[in-house]
Structure formats: structure tokens, C-alpha cells
């Protein structure tokens, strides 16, 4: 599965009903994730982000869980490339795994609302190759120059 920005999130950002500069989080999922660009919510059904969120030491999964890290998001204009970009600051999970380990296959940008059924899936990144959890730090090193989500003209 490739990395993508969901259709619903793109539409809602453009019509200004979704503000991704506040309240967004990044959650980690196993390779069992089957979401696609038409997936609107985190959910809990088979293959959903909610069902495939990792289980690991030092990661509390689920709605409001401490495993989901706050995302710092900014926008930038890039005239040289004729695009606007969304830039996400790097995120680190400290000592992830150890006694309990899942392998991380995907990272999902989400906007938690009142529960996972209503929380919006914004973007998904395929972390191929998968990242094993073994008690080491896991850092998502986002592209601070070219952006992580691009609106190209």
C-alpha cells in the first residue's frame, strides 16, 4: 500500500471545515492496515486503523491513548515548485516495545473527536520496510523541506 492523503480530508481542508494545524495526532498501525483513500474514519472494523493500531510496551493504544502523539503541523508556499506543502515536525516514541512488541507498518495522521468511530483519518504513510519494536526509540523523520502532503498546481 502506498502513502496517501484521504479524499475526505483533502476536501474538508479545502472547504475549511477541517483544521489540521491543531488537535491532530499520529498513531502507529501494523501491516494489517487495509485503509485506502476512501477511508474516512479511524473506526474499529477489521483492517481499520483502530483495529490495527499497534500493541507495544510504552504505547497506550485507543482513543485518547498516550501512544498517539500530537502532531505539530505548519504550511509553506513553495513558488519554485509551484505548490503548497504541509510540514509535520518529527515525532519520537521513546523505548517503544520490549515486553510487548508489534511491528509498525504504517503511521496515520488523525483528528480525534469523541471516539474512534467519529475521529477522522487524514493521511497514511507506508513505513516500508516495517519497523520492529524492541525497546528502542522509534522516530518518524518527516520531510521539513519538501513537505509531507503537497498541493501542486
C-alpha positions, 0 to 999 in steps of 0.5 A: 500500500502506498502513502496517501492523503484521504479524499475526505480530508483533502476536501474538508481542508479545502472547504475549511471545515477541517483544521489540521494545524491543531488537535491532530495526532499520529498513531502507529498501525501494523501491516494489517492496515487495509485503509485506502483513500476512501477511508474516512474514519479511524473506526474499529472494523477489521483492517481499520486503523483502530483495529490495527493500531499497534500493541507495544510496551510504552504505547497506550493504544485507543482513543485518547491513548498516550501512544498517539502523539500530537502532531505539530503541523505548519504550511509553506508556499513553495513558488519554485515548485509551484505548490503548497506543502504541509510540514509535520515536525518529527515525532519520537516514541521513546523505548517503544516495545520490549515486553510487548512488541508489534511491528509498525507498518504504517503511521496515520495522521488523525483528528480525534473527536469523541471516539474512534468511530467519529475521529477522522483519518487524514493521511497514511504513510507506508513505513516500508520496510516495517519497523520492529519494536524492541525497546528502542526509540522509534522516530518518524523523520518527516520531510521539513523541506519538501513537505509531507502532503503537497498541493501542486498546481 
